[in-house]
Amino acid sequence: MTTMQDLLTIGDMAARSGVAPSALRYYERLGLIHPARTSGNQRRYQRSELRRIAFIRVSQQVGVSLDEIREALASLPDGRVPTKADWARLSAGWHDRLEERIALLERLRDNLTGCIGCGCLSLQKCTLYNPGDELAAFGPGPRILLSSPGSGGSGGD
């Protein structure tokens, strides 16, 4: 049985997780983490909350919203520390999104340098990537970078 002496203070949690106390309080308000309270109303964290915080930080860095993170964390079992299988199930749901993000970043890396490198700086007049402004038919914005190959846009072909 965990006692209050076994739990981490907000300062300890901040030091161990690398997350500022203000961010920990924010995560609590959003329902992402769940500290216990002492009789003096001070926060105390189970060590298992460190895993949740690490999951939150990594998920945010790959572009997952806090709402999506909250939904994923809500699916974890209550009353026990999540297992490796629990974490794998959560991350598997984001696999396709991460693949799309990787593809977008690769297109950005491969196409943006070439476009800027030619010197024209105009996708409307660019004879290399957009002759006759043909990409306007596919919608607004950076169609070459946002469209994946075979999706109706140029896809950088």
C-alpha positions in Angstrom: 0.0 0.0 0.0 1.3 3.4 -1.0 1.6 6.0 1.8 1.9 9.7 1.5 5.6 9.3 2.4 6.1 7.2 -0.7 4.7 9.8 -3.0 6.6 12.6 -4.8 6.0 16.3 -4.1 5.4 18.6 -7.1 9.0 19.8 -6.8 10.3 16.2 -6.9 8.0 15.4 -9.8 9.2 18.5 -11.7 12.8 17.6 -11.1 12.3 14.0 -12.2 10.1 14.7 -15.2 11.8 17.8 -16.5 8.4 19.6 -16.5 7.8 22.8 -14.7 5.4 22.8 -11.7 3.1 25.2 -13.6 2.9 22.7 -16.5 2.1 19.9 -14.0 -0.7 21.9 -12.5 -1.9 22.6 -16.1 -1.8 18.9 -16.9 -3.8 18.2 -13.7 -6.5 20.8 -14.7 -6.8 19.0 -18.1 -7.2 15.7 -16.4 -4.0 14.3 -17.8 -2.4 13.5 -14.5 -4.0 12.8 -11.1 -2.1 13.7 -7.9 -3.3 12.8 -4.5 -3.7 15.5 -1.9 -2.4 15.7 1.7 -4.5 16.9 4.6 -2.9 20.3 3.9 -4.1 20.1 0.3 -0.6 19.7 -1.1 -0.1 17.6 -4.3 1.6 14.2 -4.1 2.3 12.0 -7.1 2.6 8.3 -7.5 5.9 7.4 -9.3 3.8 5.9 -12.2 2.7 9.4 -13.1 6.2 9.9 -14.4 5.4 7.6 -17.3 2.2 9.5 -18.1 4.2 12.8 -18.1 6.8 11.3 -20.4 4.0 10.0 -22.7 2.4 13.5 -22.7 5.7 15.2 -23.6 6.7 12.8 -26.4 3.2 12.8 -27.8 3.1 16.6 -28.0 6.5 16.7 -29.7 5.1 14.5 -32.6 2.1 16.7 -33.0 -0.6 15.0 -30.9 -3.0 17.5 -29.3 -3.6 17.5 -25.6 -7.2 16.6 -26.2 -6.1 13.5 -28.0 -3.6 12.7 -25.3 -6.3 13.0 -22.7 -8.6 10.7 -24.6 -5.8 8.1 -24.9 -4.8 8.3 -21.3 -8.4 7.9 -20.2 -8.4 4.5 -21.9 -5.6 3.3 -19.5 -6.7 0.9 -16.7 -7.4 2.4 -13.3 -5.8 0.8 -10.2 -2.6 -0.4 -11.7 0.5 0.9 -13.5 0.1 0.7 -17.3 2.0 -2.2 -18.9 4.2 -2.1 -22.0 1.2 -3.6 -23.9 -1.1 -0.7 -22.7 1.4 1.8 -24.0 1.9 -0.1 -27.3 -1.9 -0.1 -27.8 -2.0 3.7 -27.3 0.8 4.5 -29.6 -0.5 2.1 -32.3 -3.5 4.3 -32.8 -1.3 7.1 -33.9 0.9 5.2 -36.3 -0.8 6.4 -39.5 -0.8 10.0 -38.4 2.9 9.8 -37.6 3.6 8.2 -41.0 1.8 11.1 -42.7 3.7 13.6 -40.6 7.0 12.0 -41.6 6.0 12.0 -45.3 5.1 15.7 -45.0 8.4 16.6 -43.4 10.3 14.6 -46.1 8.4 16.5 -48.8 9.2 19.7 -47.1 12.9 18.8 -46.9 13.1 17.6 -50.5 10.9 20.3 -52.2 11.3 23.5 -50.3 15.0 23.8 -50.7 14.7 23.2 -54.5 11.9 25.7 -54.9 13.7 28.4 -53.0 17.0 27.5 -54.6 15.8 28.3 -58.1 15.5 32.0 -57.2 12.0 32.7 -58.5 10.3 32.5 -55.1 6.9 32.4 -56.9 4.8 29.3 -57.1 2.4 31.1 -59.4 5.1 31.8 -62.0 7.3 28.9 -61.3 7.9 26.9 -64.5 9.4 24.1 -62.6 6.8 23.2 -60.0 3.7 25.1 -61.1 3.7 26.0 -64.8 0.7 28.2 -65.7 -0.4 28.1 -62.1 -2.0 24.7 -62.7 -1.9 23.9 -58.9 -4.6 26.5 -58.3 -7.1 24.0 -59.5 -6.3 21.8 -56.5 -7.0 24.4 -53.8 -5.2 27.1 -51.9 -1.9 26.9 -50.1 1.2 25.0 -50.7 -0.3 22.1 -52.7 3.0 20.4 -53.6 4.0 20.1 -49.9 0.6 19.3 -48.5 -0.5 16.8 -51.1 0.7 13.3 -50.9 1.6 11.5 -54.1 -1.6 10.2 -55.9 -4.0 12.3 -53.8 -5.1 14.6 -56.6 -2.5 17.3 -56.0 0.8 17.5 -57.7 2.5 15.6 -55.0 5.8 17.0 -56.1 5.9 15.0 -59.3 
